[in-house]
């Protein structure tokens, strides 16, 4: 099993920044990538960004490209730096770990991920 714990959410004004962190523990050696998803009230969960732990390759949703940056450390903890935040970025943000290489890169579907954190709320006021 892999445990994921998000932190760093909060309330920020439009144009501001937040940094989310995801701490991974347990059998992290069985996973190869960590992604971030978000879900706003009344909307479906959507992919935000993903990083491959082995190569540090990254991939972003068009809606956040140029504003968000995903990074990792050697302990398989992952950060999501979010700049120039917009009210439409308001959502619960989840980190998730993928362990199935056969599904291809980049893993953008929730079905590509086996382990999920509990989520952290991000609210951007206008």
N, C-alpha and C positions, 0 to 999 in steps of 0.2 A: 504494500500500500504506500501511497504518497500523500502527504498532508501539505496543503497549501493555505497560507494565511495572508490575506491582504491587509494593508494599512495605508494611511495617508490621505484618505478621502476627507471631504469637508465642503465648506461653503466659500465660494470665491466670486468676485465680480467679473463680469465679462472683460476679456483682455488680460486677465490674470493668469497665474500658473499654479499648478499643483504637481506633486510628485507622488505617485503610487508605488508601493513596494509589495512584492510577493515573496514570502519566505517559504522555501520548499524543504521538506524533511522526509525521512523514511527511505523507501527504495528508489531514490531519484536516479540511480544508475540505469533503471529500466526505461527512463524517458529520454526523449531526444529534443524536444522543443517545448517552449512555454508561450502561451498566447494570452492575450487580453480580449475580453468580450465586454459588451455593455448592454444593458436593457433599460429602456426608459418606460415609464408608466404607459400601459396600453399598447406598447410596441413589442415586436419580436426581438429576441436577442440578436445582436449583430457583432460581427468580427471587428476588432480594432487593430491589432498588431500581433506579430509573432516573431520569436527569435529562436534560431537553432542553437542549442547549447554547444554543439561540437564545432561548428564553423562560424558562429556568430552572424550568420546570414539573417537578414530581417525582411519583413514584408508588412506593408501597412494598407489599411483601407483608404480609399481615395479621400474620404471625408476628413481624415486626420493627417494625411501626408503633408509633411512640411511643418506641422505644428506639434506632433507627438514624436517622442523618441523612446524606443525600447532598448534596454541594455541589460547585461547580465554580469555577475561576478563569478569567481571560480567555485563558489559554494552553491551554484545554481539558484541563487536568489536573483530576482528580476525586478527592475524598476521601469516605470512608465512615466517619463517626464512629459507633462502636458502644458504647452504654452499657448498663448493667444486663445484662451478658452472662450467658447461661445455658449449662449443659453441652450442651444441644441445638443451640447455635450452632456447635459444633465442626465444622469442615469446611475444605476448601480453597476459598478465595474467588477468583473470577475476575472481572476487568473485561472488558467487551466493548463494541464500538462498532457502532452501527447506521447504515446509509447508505440505507435504502429507506423513504422517506416513505409509500409507498403501502400499507404493511402496517398503518398506523393507530397510534393512541396509546391506551394505553401499550404499548410493545413488551415483552411478558412472556415470550415464547417464545425459546428459544435460536436458533430458526430466523430470528428477526428481526434477528440480529446477524451481521455479516460478519467482524469482526476480534476476536481474543481474546488476552488475556495468558496468561502461563504459570501463574499462580495463586500464592497465598500461603497458608500454613497458619495457621489460627486454632484454638487449643486452649483450651477453657475447662474448668478443673478444678472439681470439686464440693467 
